């Protein structure tokens, strides 16, 4: 059985629908509700919150703004 890293999976998914918010999290933008808090977190439609790494904040903001168009 071969295993893939999260980075490998990220390469297989469309950038327009998925983004990496943290070294441990790859998320579907369709289910994100908002960015909030300090430190920054993403809030999902179901109420779950996940942290956004400092180095990925700008990337997440750009991905969310593209989704809104």
Kinemage of the C-alpha trace (Angstrom):
@kinemage 1
@onewidth
@group {chain A} dominant
@subgroup {mainchain}
@vectorlist {calphas} color= white
{ca unk a 1} P 0.000 0.000 0.000
{ca unk a 2} L 1.445 3.337 -1.043
{ca unk a 3} L 0.757 6.440 0.982
{ca unk a 4} L 0.675 10.029 -0.191
{ca unk a 5} L 1.605 13.158 1.680
{ca unk a 6} L -0.885 15.973 2.075
{ca unk a 7} L 1.218 17.904 -0.439
{ca unk a 8} L 0.772 15.089 -2.974
{ca unk a 9} L -2.995 15.127 -2.476
{ca unk a 10} L -2.999 18.925 -2.754
{ca unk a 11} L -1.390 18.668 -6.207
{ca unk a 12} L -4.192 16.356 -7.385
{ca unk a 13} L -7.052 18.660 -6.342
{ca unk a 14} L -8.243 21.795 -8.192
{ca unk a 15} L -6.811 25.020 -6.692
{ca unk a 16} L -10.110 26.759 -7.321
{ca unk a 17} L -11.866 24.465 -4.828
{ca unk a 18} L -9.212 23.513 -2.263
{ca unk a 19} L -6.527 25.396 -0.362
{ca unk a 20} L -3.942 24.564 2.270
{ca unk a 21} L -4.551 26.567 5.457
{ca unk a 22} L -1.940 24.876 7.644
{ca unk a 23} L 0.678 22.138 7.310
{ca unk a 24} L -1.939 19.713 8.629
{ca unk a 25} L -5.075 20.986 6.884
{ca unk a 26} L -6.240 21.060 3.281
{ca unk a 27} L -9.802 22.381 3.033
{ca unk a 28} L -12.641 22.625 0.546
{ca unk a 29} L -13.386 26.336 0.059
{ca unk a 30} L -17.030 25.583 -0.629
{ca unk a 31} L -17.601 24.843 3.067
{ca unk a 32} L -15.749 27.828 4.562
{ca unk a 33} L -17.898 30.495 6.128
{ca unk a 34} L -15.436 33.094 7.415
{ca unk a 35} L -11.975 34.031 8.630
{ca unk a 36} L -11.973 35.207 12.226
{ca unk a 37} L -10.082 35.682 15.440
{ca unk a 38} L -6.536 36.253 16.540
{ca unk a 39} L -4.765 33.957 15.877
{ca unk a 40} L -6.654 33.611 12.626
{ca unk a 41} L -9.016 30.664 12.169
{ca unk a 42} L -11.381 29.542 9.436
{ca unk a 43} L -14.978 28.903 10.390
{ca unk a 44} L -16.858 26.208 8.491
{ca unk a 45} L -20.588 26.062 7.734
{ca unk a 46} L -21.012 23.412 10.459
{ca unk a 47} L -19.352 25.541 13.176
{ca unk a 48} L -15.953 23.803 13.178
{ca unk a 49} L -12.932 26.107 13.503
{ca unk a 50} L -9.406 25.328 12.281
{ca unk a 51} L -6.242 27.404 12.639
{ca unk a 52} L -4.647 29.191 9.690
{ca unk a 53} L -0.860 29.269 9.785
{ca unk a 54} L 0.721 32.733 9.707
{ca unk a 55} L 2.533 31.989 6.479
{ca unk a 56} L -0.678 30.938 4.718
{ca unk a 57} L -2.953 33.821 5.757
{ca unk a 58} L -2.521 35.807 2.539
{ca unk a 59} L -2.976 32.696 0.383
{ca unk a 60} L -6.222 31.824 2.196
{ca unk a 61} L -7.562 35.373 1.841
{ca unk a 62} L -6.843 35.325 -1.894
{ca unk a 63} L -8.509 31.909 -2.312
{ca unk a 64} L -11.592 33.100 -0.450
{ca unk a 65} L -11.834 36.300 -2.482
{ca unk a 66} L -11.648 34.300 -5.738
{ca unk a 67} L -14.387 32.014 -4.461
{ca unk a 68} L -16.664 35.004 -3.855
{ca unk a 69} L -16.535 36.122 -7.483
